[in-house]
C-alpha cells in the first residue's frame, strides 16, 4: 500500500514486520488466535475504507484497535459476555461504521 502511494517502504516494512511479530507472539498466549487476527485485520480494513495515505491508515487503525478493545472490555463487564467475542463485535461494528463513512466521503 505504501509503495503504491510513493512512500519509501524500506524502514517501514521492517518496523511493521517486527512490531506485528511481537504483538502476535505475545497476544497468542493471552487471548487466542481468533481474537489476535481480529485485532490486526479489522482495524486496518476499517481505516482503509476512509483514509488513503499510509500514515493515516496506520494511525487510525492503531487508535481504532485500542478503542474497540477498551469498549469491548467495558461492554463485556457490564453485559456479562465473553471478552473476546465482545471485542470482535465492537471491531465488526466499527468496520461497518467506517464503511458507511467511506461511502459518504466518496
N, C-alpha and C positions, 0 to 999 in steps of 0.2 A: 504494500500500500504506500509506504513512504517512498520507495524507489520510483513508483509510478507518478508521484506528485513532485519529484525532483529533489527531495531531501536526501542528503548524503546518509547512507544507511550503515556504514561500517561499524561505528561505535554503538549506534542504536541497536543493531542486531545482537551484538554481544551482550549488552546490558539487559535487553529484554529477555534473551535466552537464559542468562544466569538468574535473573530475578524470577522468571517463570519456573525454572527448575527448582529453585529453593522453595518457592511457595507450594509447588505441587508435592514435593517430598515431605514438607512439614505438614501440609494440610491432609494428605492421605492418611496419616496416622491419627489425626484429630477428628476429622469429620467424614471421611469416606470418599470414594471415587465419584459418586453421583453429585454430591454437593460441590466437590472440588471442580469438576468440569462445568457445573452450572455457574459457579462464581467466576470462572475465567471466560466462558463463552458468552453468556447472556449480557453482561455489561458492555462488552466490546461490540457485539452486534447492535445493541441499543444505541450506543454512541455513534456508530457508523451510519445510523439512519438520519442523524441530524447534522453531524459535523463532517466536513470533507478533508480537513487538514489532519496530519498525523498527530500533531501536538494536541489539537482539540479532542481527538478520539481518545488519546491516552489519558488526558486529564479528566475528561468526562467519565470514561469507563472506570477509572480508579475511584473517583468520587462516588459514582453510582454504586459500585460494588460495596463500598463501606456503608453507604446509606441504606442499601437494601439489606445488608447483613444486620445492621443495627435495628432497622424496622422489623425484620423477621424475628429477631430475638425478642424484642419487646412484645410484639403481637403474640408470639408463641407462649410467652409467660402469662400474658393477660387472658388468652383464649385456651390455654392448656392444650396446645397442639404440639406435634413434634417440631423441633427447631429446624432441622434440615429441610423438611418439606415446606415449612413456612417461609424460609429464606428463598427457596426456589420459586415459590409462588409470588413473593414480592418481586423477584427478578423478572418473572414472566409478565407480571402486571406492568412493570417499568418498560419492558420491551414493547408491549402493546401501546403504551402511552407515547413512547418515543417514536413508534411507527406512525401514530396519528399526527404527532408534532412534525415529523419529517414530511408527511404528505401536505400538511398545512403550509409549511415553509416553501415547498416546491410549487 
